[in-house]
Amino acid sequence: MDLVVQKYGGTSVGSVKKINFIAQNIRKLRKQKKSVVVVVSAMAGETDRLDKITKKISKIPDEKEYDQVISTGEKISAGLLSIALIEMNVKAISLDPSKFNLLTDDLHSKAQILSVGTERIKNLLKKGFVVVVPGFQGVNSKGDVTTLGRGGSDLTAVALASALKATHCELLKDDVDGIYTTDPRLYKGAKKINYISYPEMLEMSSLGSKVLQAKAVEYANNLQVKLYVKSTSKTSTRGTWVMDEKNIPIKEKRIITGITHDLKQSKITVSGIEDIPGVASKIFKPIGSAGIVVDMIVQNISTNKKTDLTFTIPKDDLNKTVKILKSNMTKINYKKIIQDKNIALISIVGAGMKTHTGIATRMFDSLSKSKINISMISTSEIKISCVIEQTKCKKAIQSLHKEFKLG
């Protein structure tokens, strides 16, 4: 079975015209005798619309019911694409994840995929159907709808490609035609990357690159599913391969691969806590239990046996985090909570950092020359991240792109 697994993003299915264009491309694949599984996102803006409606009713809605609402956009896209294919005399069926048992854990809004049933999909493919799957969602053991986090349709596609043993997974985007060294909208000198390793792509996705969901890249890495990111409309334009580093041509390898920015982070300072063992655990244990991801953590030097602990979390989790801290105020014993939404996380990513020195110095010097202050720093083997003022984000990207000659 020559199988193609494709995923189309929200802008790609954003109108009737675009849905018909996708259907025509899929019809061409069927004429080439290829079996096709398609994963679709909600139409551009639909998930945000549903989120806003829900949040007008409740600032912190019931998680189970929230997933029930927020997952409907993808189902609409799947149904519309199936109708378009049938109209073109292509056998097609939209198949909800509950119908083929895409099983997840119970963590609503950030569920992890546990297993993927393939029997029904394989039977439909044998009968000549194009199977269209709404992305971003699964079901738990109770049969409740769960969602996989923003960008979760990427994860759905990767999971299906692995379970169905496809050679690779195609991720088609209408707004980009591959992975770039930085956001082309913020820096015109951004250059398309032909090949990028899983760890580099994972770092870039985790640090603000919106092209691929981080969990999807991690899943692809673990299961060794090659990803090909390309344009929906520019079908002849070369895209970007995401793959194992050892298979990337030597001439494509570089010290710094890309620069990312994340404007969806917030900073919290828990001020006036006791500088004794166990306090950090009292702060982060309930936050972690709520499924909230903490990134950077900085503790100030102790003064009179009191200290401040500052950390970053996604803006979407800010209200929930503050609520958790307030409910644990007596246990933690802090003076006050300080919130800051006006931050940007700027990062440089590159596997070459493992074997080259002086990269951090060049980054800090570049930001200093641009009069950009750094409030927090985090590093790993292949990335360096800094928290800066949100208003300086574009300037920082331009400065670093020139410093590392990525254009």
SELODO-341976 format. One record per residue (C-alpha): residue in three letters; x, y negated, z negated. Coordinates in Angstrom, 2 decimals. Layout:
BEGIN
+-----+---------+---------+---------+
| res |      xx |      yy |      zz |
+-----+---------+---------+---------+
| ala |       X |       Y |       Z |
...
+-----+---------+---------+---------+
END
This chain:
BEGIN
+-----+---------+---------+---------+
| res |      xx |      yy |      zz |
+-----+---------+---------+---------+
| met |    0.00 |    0.00 |    0.00 |
| asp |    1.53 |   -3.30 |    1.18 |
| leu |    0.23 |   -5.43 |   -1.68 |
| val |    0.24 |   -9.21 |   -1.97 |
| val |   -0.56 |  -10.83 |   -5.33 |
| gln |   -1.18 |  -14.55 |   -5.05 |
| lys |   -2.14 |  -17.26 |   -7.51 |
| tyr |   -3.66 |  -20.58 |   -6.44 |
| gly |   -3.54 |  -23.59 |   -8.75 |
| gly |   -6.25 |  -26.11 |   -9.59 |
| thr |   -5.45 |  -28.62 |   -6.86 |
| ser |   -5.29 |  -25.79 |   -4.30 |
| val |   -8.94 |  -24.90 |   -5.05 |
| gly |   -9.93 |  -28.52 |   -5.72 |
| ser |  -12.50 |  -28.89 |   -2.92 |
| val |  -14.64 |  -26.87 |   -0.52 |
| lys |  -12.25 |  -27.78 |    2.31 |
| lys |   -9.26 |  -26.45 |    0.36 |
| ile |  -11.08 |  -23.28 |   -0.67 |
| asn |  -11.92 |  -22.59 |    2.98 |
| phe |   -8.28 |  -23.21 |    3.94 |
| ile |   -7.13 |  -20.63 |    1.37 |
| ala |   -9.74 |  -18.17 |    2.61 |
| gln |   -8.38 |  -18.54 |    6.16 |
| asn |   -4.85 |  -17.76 |    4.93 |
| ile |   -6.10 |  -14.69 |    3.09 |
| arg |   -7.98 |  -13.55 |    6.20 |
| lys |   -4.67 |  -13.68 |    8.12 |
| leu |   -3.09 |  -11.41 |    5.49 |
| arg |   -5.94 |   -8.92 |    5.83 |
| lys |   -5.50 |   -8.90 |    9.62 |
| gln |   -1.88 |   -7.92 |    8.92 |
| lys |   -3.29 |   -4.89 |    7.01 |
| lys |   -2.10 |   -6.22 |    3.65 |
| ser |   -3.99 |   -5.54 |    0.43 |
| val |   -4.64 |   -8.79 |   -1.42 |
| val |   -5.28 |   -9.68 |   -5.06 |
| val |   -5.86 |  -13.37 |   -5.70 |
| val |   -5.85 |  -15.18 |   -9.04 |
| val |   -7.41 |  -18.64 |   -9.17 |
| ser |   -7.32 |  -21.55 |  -11.58 |
| ala |  -10.24 |  -23.85 |  -12.30 |
| met |  -10.76 |  -26.68 |   -9.81 |
| ala |   -8.49 |  -29.64 |  -10.59 |
| gly |   -9.81 |  -31.60 |  -13.58 |
| glu |  -12.49 |  -29.05 |  -14.50 |
| thr |  -10.72 |  -27.66 |  -17.58 |
| asp |  -10.09 |  -31.18 |  -18.87 |
| arg |  -13.75 |  -32.04 |  -18.27 |
| leu |  -14.93 |  -29.03 |  -20.25 |
| asp |  -12.42 |  -29.79 |  -23.00 |
| lys |  -13.64 |  -33.40 |  -23.34 |
| ile |  -17.29 |  -32.35 |  -23.47 |
| thr |  -16.52 |  -29.82 |  -26.19 |
| lys |  -14.42 |  -32.27 |  -28.20 |
| lys |  -17.27 |  -34.80 |  -28.12 |
| ile |  -19.36 |  -32.28 |  -30.01 |
| ser |  -16.58 |  -31.17 |  -32.38 |
| lys |  -13.02 |  -32.47 |  -32.81 |
| ile |  -11.93 |  -28.99 |  -33.91 |
| pro |  -14.47 |  -26.65 |  -32.26 |
| asp |  -15.03 |  -23.03 |  -33.17 |
| glu |  -12.21 |  -21.19 |  -31.37 |
| lys |  -14.29 |  -18.29 |  -30.08 |
| glu |  -16.99 |  -20.54 |  -28.61 |
| tyr |  -14.40 |  -22.98 |  -27.27 |
| asp |  -12.82 |  -20.17 |  -25.22 |
| gln |  -16.28 |  -19.18 |  -23.99 |
| val |  -16.77 |  -22.70 |  -22.62 |
| ile |  -13.26 |  -23.47 |  -21.37 |
| ser |  -12.95 |  -20.22 |  -19.37 |
| thr |  -15.90 |  -20.93 |  -17.07 |
| gly |  -13.98 |  -23.12 |  -14.60 |
| glu |  -11.89 |  -20.23 |  -13.30 |
| lys |  -14.97 |  -18.04 |  -12.89 |
| ile |  -16.57 |  -20.69 |  -10.69 |
| ser |  -13.42 |  -20.91 |   -8.52 |
| ala |  -13.31 |  -17.11 |   -8.14 |
| gly |  -16.95 |  -16.96 |   -7.10 |
| leu |  -16.57 |  -19.80 |   -4.59 |
| leu |  -13.48 |  -18.28 |   -2.96 |
| ser |  -15.20 |  -14.89 |   -2.71 |
| ile |  -18.21 |  -16.53 |   -1.05 |
| ala |  -15.89 |  -18.31 |    1.42 |
| leu |  -14.17 |  -15.03 |    2.31 |
| ile |  -17.46 |  -13.18 |    2.76 |
| glu |  -18.64 |  -16.01 |    5.02 |
| met |  -15.55 |  -15.28 |    7.18 |
| asn |  -16.48 |  -11.58 |    7.32 |
| val |  -13.75 |  -10.59 |    4.86 |
| lys |  -14.81 |   -8.07 |    2.23 |
| ala |  -14.27 |   -9.77 |   -1.13 |
| ile |  -15.37 |   -9.55 |   -4.73 |
| ser |  -14.77 |  -11.75 |   -7.76 |
| leu |  -13.80 |   -9.57 |  -10.69 |
| asp |  -13.98 |  -10.91 |  -14.22 |
| pro |  -11.12 |   -9.67 |  -16.50 |
| ser |  -13.71 |   -8.01 |  -18.74 |
| lys |  -14.67 |   -5.79 |  -15.79 |
| phe |  -11.20 |   -4.27 |  -15.39 |
| asn |  -10.08 |   -4.58 |  -19.01 |
| leu |   -7.38 |   -7.22 |  -19.19 |
| leu |   -6.92 |   -6.73 |  -22.92 |
| thr |   -5.47 |   -9.40 |  -25.22 |
| asp |   -4.97 |   -9.94 |  -28.93 |
| asp |   -7.42 |  -12.02 |  -31.00 |
| leu |   -5.57 |  -15.36 |  -30.93 |
| his |   -8.04 |  -17.64 |  -29.17 |
| ser |   -6.64 |  -20.35 |  -26.86 |
| lys |   -3.15 |  -18.79 |  -27.01 |
| ala |   -3.83 |  -15.09 |  -26.54 |
| gln |   -1.14 |  -12.58 |  -25.61 |
| ile |   -1.82 |   -9.91 |  -22.99 |
| leu |   -1.61 |   -6.39 |  -24.41 |
| ser |   -2.53 |   -4.28 |  -21.38 |
| val |   -4.01 |   -4.49 |  -17.89 |
| gly |   -6.41 |   -1.92 |  -16.51 |
| thr |   -5.84 |   -1.28 |  -12.80 |
| glu |   -8.11 |    1.63 |  -11.82 |
| arg |  -11.08 |   -0.47 |  -10.69 |
| ile |   -8.87 |   -2.95 |   -8.80 |
| lys |   -7.04 |   -0.13 |   -6.99 |
| asn |  -10.33 |    1.49 |   -5.99 |
| leu |  -11.60 |   -1.81 |   -4.58 |
| leu |   -8.36 |   -2.38 |   -2.67 |
| lys |   -8.63 |    1.11 |   -1.14 |
| lys |  -12.11 |    0.18 |    0.07 |
| gly |  -10.70 |   -2.89 |    1.80 |
| phe |  -11.82 |   -5.57 |   -0.63 |
| val |   -9.90 |   -8.72 |   -1.45 |
| val |  -10.08 |   -8.87 |   -5.25 |
| val |  -10.41 |  -12.41 |   -6.62 |
| val |   -9.70 |  -12.74 |  -10.34 |
| pro |  -10.41 |  -15.78 |  -12.53 |
| gly |   -7.13 |  -16.56 |  -14.27 |
| phe |   -6.37 |  -17.97 |  -17.71 |
| gln |   -8.44 |  -15.42 |  -19.63 |
| gly |   -8.89 |  -11.91 |  -20.92 |
| val |  -10.93 |  -10.08 |  -23.54 |
| asn |  -10.02 |   -8.84 |  -27.01 |
| ser |  -10.89 |   -5.44 |  -28.48 |
| lys |  -14.31 |   -6.78 |  -29.55 |
| gly |  -15.14 |   -7.86 |  -26.01 |
| asp |  -14.84 |  -11.57 |  -26.79 |
| val |  -13.41 |  -13.91 |  -24.15 |
| thr |   -9.91 |  -15.17 |  -25.00 |
| thr |   -7.83 |  -17.72 |  -23.12 |
| leu |   -4.09 |  -17.61 |  -22.46 |
| gly |   -3.12 |  -21.26 |  -22.95 |
| arg |   -2.80 |  -24.02 |  -20.36 |
| gly |   -1.30 |  -22.67 |  -17.16 |
| gly |   -2.48 |  -19.20 |  -18.16 |
| ser |   -3.51 |  -18.30 |  -14.62 |
| asp |    0.21 |  -17.91 |  -13.86 |
| leu |    0.36 |  -15.31 |  -16.63 |
| thr |   -2.68 |  -13.48 |  -15.26 |
| ala |   -1.03 |  -13.25 |  -11.84 |
| val |    2.30 |  -12.01 |  -13.20 |
| ala |    0.57 |   -9.40 |  -15.36 |
| leu |   -1.41 |   -8.12 |  -12.38 |
| ala |    1.66 |   -8.07 |  -10.12 |
| ser |    3.50 |   -5.97 |  -12.69 |
| ala |    0.60 |   -3.61 |  -13.41 |
| leu |   -0.08 |   -3.07 |   -9.69 |
| lys |    3.66 |   -2.70 |   -8.95 |
| ala |    3.83 |   -5.50 |   -6.38 |
| thr |    7.31 |   -6.40 |   -5.09 |
| his |    6.82 |  -10.00 |   -6.25 |
| cys |    4.20 |  -12.53 |   -7.28 |
| glu |    3.42 |  -15.59 |   -5.13 |
| leu |    2.46 |  -18.75 |   -7.02 |
| leu |    1.02 |  -21.28 |   -4.59 |
| lys |    0.71 |  -24.95 |   -5.50 |
| asp |   -0.86 |  -27.82 |   -3.62 |
| asp |    1.04 |  -30.59 |   -5.40 |
| val |    4.56 |  -29.10 |   -5.14 |
| asp |    6.37 |  -26.78 |   -2.71 |
| gly |    8.83 |  -25.29 |   -5.19 |
| ile |   10.83 |  -26.05 |   -8.32 |
| tyr |   12.71 |  -29.37 |   -8.28 |
| thr |   15.70 |  -30.65 |  -10.24 |
| thr |   13.29 |  -33.06 |  -11.93 |
| asp |    9.81 |  -34.46 |  -11.40 |
| pro |    9.86 |  -36.03 |   -7.87 |
| arg |    7.17 |  -38.48 |   -8.98 |
| leu |    9.58 |  -39.99 |  -11.51 |
| tyr |   12.78 |  -39.80 |   -9.46 |
| lys |   12.79 |  -39.86 |   -5.66 |
| gly |   16.25 |  -38.27 |   -5.57 |
| ala |   14.93 |  -34.98 |   -6.99 |
| lys |   16.02 |  -31.96 |   -4.95 |
| lys |   14.28 |  -28.63 |   -4.41 |
| ile |   15.98 |  -25.61 |   -6.02 |
| asn |   16.18 |  -22.50 |   -3.82 |
| tyr |   16.91 |  -20.04 |   -6.64 |
| ile |   16.58 |  -20.30 |  -10.40 |
| ser |   17.12 |  -17.66 |  -13.08 |
| tyr |   14.40 |  -16.51 |  -15.48 |
| pro |   16.13 |  -18.04 |  -18.57 |
| glu |   16.58 |  -21.40 |  -16.82 |
| met |   12.98 |  -21.45 |  -15.62 |
| leu |   11.77 |  -20.40 |  -19.06 |
| glu |   13.64 |  -23.29 |  -20.67 |
| met |   12.33 |  -25.75 |  -18.08 |
| ser |    8.75 |  -24.53 |  -18.51 |
| ser |    9.02 |  -24.62 |  -22.30 |
| leu |   10.49 |  -28.12 |  -22.19 |
| gly |    7.86 |  -29.85 |  -20.10 |
| ser |    8.09 |  -28.68 |  -16.48 |
| lys |    4.45 |  -28.19 |  -15.49 |
| val |    5.04 |  -26.03 |  -12.42 |
| leu |    4.96 |  -22.66 |  -14.24 |
| gln |    3.61 |  -21.58 |  -17.60 |
| ala |    6.39 |  -20.59 |  -20.02 |
| lys |    4.64 |  -17.40 |  -21.15 |
| ala |    4.29 |  -16.32 |  -17.52 |
| val |    8.02 |  -16.76 |  -16.92 |
| glu |    8.85 |  -14.86 |  -20.11 |
| tyr |    6.49 |  -12.07 |  -19.05 |
| ala |    8.06 |  -11.97 |  -15.57 |
| asn |   11.53 |  -11.78 |  -17.10 |
| asn |   10.61 |   -8.94 |  -19.44 |
| leu |    8.95 |   -6.95 |  -16.65 |
| gln |   11.38 |   -8.05 |  -13.92 |
| val |    8.69 |   -9.44 |  -11.63 |
| lys |   10.21 |  -11.78 |   -9.04 |
| leu |    8.29 |  -15.04 |   -8.63 |
| tyr |    8.03 |  -17.08 |   -5.46 |
| val |    6.76 |  -20.64 |   -5.89 |
| lys |    5.64 |  -22.28 |   -2.67 |
| ser |    3.19 |  -24.75 |   -1.13 |
| thr |   -0.40 |  -23.83 |   -0.36 |
| ser |   -0.60 |  -26.10 |    2.68 |
| lys |    3.00 |  -26.17 |    3.97 |
| thr |    3.07 |  -22.45 |    4.70 |
| ser |    6.30 |  -22.57 |    6.73 |
| thr |    8.22 |  -24.58 |    4.10 |
| arg |   10.69 |  -22.63 |    1.98 |
| gly |    9.83 |  -22.35 |   -1.71 |
| thr |   11.77 |  -21.35 |   -4.84 |
| trp |   12.63 |  -17.85 |   -6.03 |
| val |   12.64 |  -17.20 |   -9.79 |
| met |   14.65 |  -14.05 |  -10.42 |
| asp |   17.40 |  -12.26 |  -12.33 |
| glu |   20.56 |  -14.38 |  -12.49 |
| lys |   22.78 |  -11.57 |  -11.18 |
| asn |   20.83 |  -11.51 |   -7.91 |
| ile |   21.18 |  -15.24 |   -7.21 |
| pro |   23.77 |  -16.08 |   -4.49 |
| ile |   26.95 |  -17.59 |   -5.98 |
| lys |   26.69 |  -20.71 |   -3.80 |
| glu |   23.28 |  -21.46 |   -5.37 |
| lys |   24.59 |  -21.45 |   -8.95 |
| arg |   25.34 |  -24.75 |  -10.72 |
| ile |   26.28 |  -26.10 |  -14.15 |
| ile |   23.07 |  -28.10 |  -14.63 |
| thr |   19.99 |  -26.85 |  -12.80 |
| gly |   17.40 |  -29.40 |  -13.82 |
| ile |   16.10 |  -32.15 |  -16.08 |
| thr |   12.71 |  -31.89 |  -17.76 |
| his |   10.52 |  -34.24 |  -19.72 |
| asp |    7.60 |  -33.57 |  -22.04 |
| leu |    5.19 |  -36.34 |  -23.03 |
| lys |    2.81 |  -33.94 |  -24.76 |
| gln |    4.85 |  -33.59 |  -27.94 |
| ser |    4.29 |  -35.38 |  -31.23 |
| lys |    6.49 |  -35.86 |  -34.27 |
| ile |    5.48 |  -35.32 |  -37.89 |
| thr |    7.50 |  -36.32 |  -40.95 |
| val |    6.57 |  -34.78 |  -44.29 |
| ser |    8.03 |  -37.36 |  -46.65 |
| gly |    9.11 |  -37.11 |  -50.28 |
| ile |    9.29 |  -33.34 |  -50.67 |
| glu |   11.42 |  -31.66 |  -53.32 |
| asp |   14.86 |  -30.56 |  -52.12 |
| ile |   14.56 |  -27.02 |  -53.49 |
| pro |   14.42 |  -23.53 |  -51.92 |
| gly |   11.05 |  -22.45 |  -50.52 |
| val |    9.55 |  -25.83 |  -49.63 |
| ala |   10.16 |  -25.44 |  -45.88 |
| ser |    8.43 |  -22.06 |  -46.01 |
| lys |    5.39 |  -23.63 |  -47.70 |
| ile |    5.19 |  -26.15 |  -44.85 |
| phe |    5.78 |  -23.91 |  -41.85 |
| lys |    4.14 |  -20.62 |  -42.90 |
| pro |    0.52 |  -21.86 |  -42.67 |
| ile |    1.34 |  -23.81 |  -39.50 |
| gly |    2.78 |  -20.68 |  -37.88 |
| ser |   -0.18 |  -18.58 |  -39.04 |
| ala |   -2.45 |  -20.97 |  -37.13 |
| gly |   -0.56 |  -20.21 |  -33.90 |
| ile |    1.05 |  -23.66 |  -33.74 |
| val |    4.51 |  -23.75 |  -32.15 |
| val |    7.07 |  -25.88 |  -33.98 |
| asp |   10.03 |  -26.94 |  -31.86 |
| met |   12.67 |  -29.26 |  -33.33 |
| ile |   13.21 |  -29.48 |  -37.09 |
| val |   15.38 |  -32.05 |  -38.89 |
| gln |   15.83 |  -32.44 |  -42.65 |
| asn |   17.23 |  -35.67 |  -44.05 |
| ile |   20.03 |  -35.85 |  -46.62 |
| ser |   18.61 |  -35.51 |  -50.14 |
| thr |   18.19 |  -38.64 |  -52.29 |
| asn |   17.33 |  -38.18 |  -55.98 |
| lys |   16.43 |  -34.55 |  -55.22 |
| lys |   13.82 |  -35.71 |  -52.68 |
| thr |   14.03 |  -35.34 |  -48.90 |
| asp |   12.04 |  -35.72 |  -45.67 |
| leu |   11.36 |  -32.96 |  -43.14 |
| thr |   10.64 |  -33.98 |  -39.54 |
| phe |    9.46 |  -31.63 |  -36.79 |
| thr |    7.83 |  -31.70 |  -33.36 |
| ile |    4.64 |  -29.95 |  -32.27 |
| pro |    2.33 |  -30.20 |  -29.23 |
| lys |    0.05 |  -33.26 |  -29.35 |
| asp |   -2.96 |  -30.98 |  -28.91 |
| asp |   -2.12 |  -29.38 |  -32.26 |
| leu |   -1.49 |  -32.62 |  -34.16 |
| asn |   -4.91 |  -32.93 |  -35.83 |
| lys |   -4.92 |  -29.26 |  -36.77 |
| thr |   -1.40 |  -29.50 |  -38.23 |
| val |   -2.22 |  -32.59 |  -40.30 |
| lys |   -5.34 |  -30.84 |  -41.59 |
| ile |   -3.25 |  -27.82 |  -42.63 |
| leu |   -0.68 |  -30.01 |  -44.40 |
| lys |   -3.39 |  -31.94 |  -46.26 |
| ser |   -5.08 |  -28.73 |  -47.38 |
| asn |   -1.69 |  -27.57 |  -48.77 |
| met |   -0.69 |  -30.91 |  -50.30 |
| thr |   -0.71 |  -29.66 |  -53.91 |
| lys |    1.34 |  -26.58 |  -53.02 |
| ile |    3.90 |  -28.49 |  -50.92 |
| asn |    3.96 |  -31.56 |  -53.19 |
| tyr |    4.81 |  -34.28 |  -50.68 |
| lys |    4.43 |  -38.07 |  -50.83 |
| lys |    2.99 |  -38.81 |  -47.37 |
| ile |    2.69 |  -37.65 |  -43.76 |
| ile |    3.98 |  -39.85 |  -40.92 |
| gln |    2.75 |  -39.19 |  -37.37 |
| asp |    4.31 |  -40.36 |  -34.10 |
| lys |    2.63 |  -39.65 |  -30.77 |
| asn |    4.80 |  -42.03 |  -28.73 |
| ile |    7.77 |  -39.76 |  -28.10 |
| ala |    9.27 |  -38.01 |  -25.10 |
| leu |   11.35 |  -34.84 |  -25.06 |
| ile |   14.15 |  -35.08 |  -22.49 |
| ser |   16.17 |  -31.95 |  -21.70 |
| ile |   18.95 |  -30.81 |  -19.40 |
| val |   18.96 |  -27.12 |  -18.45 |
| gly |   21.61 |  -24.98 |  -16.80 |
| ala |   23.18 |  -21.54 |  -17.13 |
| gly |   26.56 |  -23.16 |  -16.38 |
| met |   26.60 |  -24.67 |  -19.87 |
| lys |   27.63 |  -21.25 |  -21.16 |
| thr |   31.05 |  -21.62 |  -19.54 |
| his |   31.58 |  -25.40 |  -19.34 |
| thr |   32.44 |  -27.84 |  -22.13 |
| gly |   31.65 |  -31.54 |  -22.58 |
| ile |   28.09 |  -31.39 |  -21.25 |
| ala |   26.53 |  -32.78 |  -24.45 |
| thr |   29.01 |  -35.66 |  -24.53 |
| arg |   28.14 |  -36.61 |  -20.95 |
| met |   24.42 |  -36.50 |  -21.74 |
| phe |   24.70 |  -38.65 |  -24.88 |
| asp |   27.04 |  -41.13 |  -23.16 |
| ser |   24.65 |  -41.47 |  -20.23 |
| leu |   21.69 |  -42.20 |  -22.51 |
| ser |   23.79 |  -44.60 |  -24.59 |
| lys |   24.83 |  -46.59 |  -21.50 |
| ser |   21.14 |  -46.89 |  -20.62 |
| lys |   20.47 |  -48.17 |  -24.17 |
| ile |   18.26 |  -45.21 |  -25.03 |
| asn |   18.20 |  -44.17 |  -28.69 |
| ile |   18.08 |  -40.49 |  -29.68 |
| ser |   16.05 |  -39.58 |  -32.79 |
| met |   16.34 |  -35.77 |  -32.71 |
| ile |   18.60 |  -33.25 |  -30.94 |
| ser |   18.17 |  -29.54 |  -30.25 |
| thr |   20.45 |  -27.16 |  -28.35 |
| ser |   20.57 |  -23.61 |  -27.08 |
| glu |   23.06 |  -21.74 |  -24.92 |
| ile |   21.64 |  -23.23 |  -21.72 |
| lys |   19.84 |  -26.44 |  -22.74 |
| ile |   20.19 |  -29.69 |  -24.68 |
| ser |   17.06 |  -31.59 |  -25.72 |
| cys |   16.65 |  -35.09 |  -27.16 |
| val |   13.64 |  -36.90 |  -28.59 |
| ile |   13.49 |  -40.50 |  -27.35 |
| glu |   10.93 |  -43.32 |  -27.11 |
| gln |    8.22 |  -42.46 |  -24.60 |
| thr |    8.64 |  -45.78 |  -22.78 |
| lys |   12.27 |  -44.88 |  -21.94 |
| cys |   11.45 |  -41.52 |  -20.34 |
| lys |   11.71 |  -42.49 |  -16.66 |
| lys |   14.92 |  -44.43 |  -17.24 |
| ala |   16.46 |  -41.42 |  -19.04 |
| ile |   15.60 |  -39.04 |  -16.20 |
| gln |   17.13 |  -41.32 |  -13.58 |
| ser |   20.28 |  -41.83 |  -15.66 |
| leu |   20.84 |  -38.11 |  -16.30 |
| his |   20.07 |  -37.09 |  -12.71 |
| lys |   22.80 |  -39.43 |  -11.49 |
| glu |   25.24 |  -38.40 |  -14.24 |
| phe |   25.06 |  -34.72 |  -13.30 |
| lys |   24.83 |  -35.40 |   -9.53 |
| leu |   21.73 |  -33.27 |   -8.99 |
| gly |   20.46 |  -35.20 |   -5.95 |
+-----+---------+---------+---------+
END
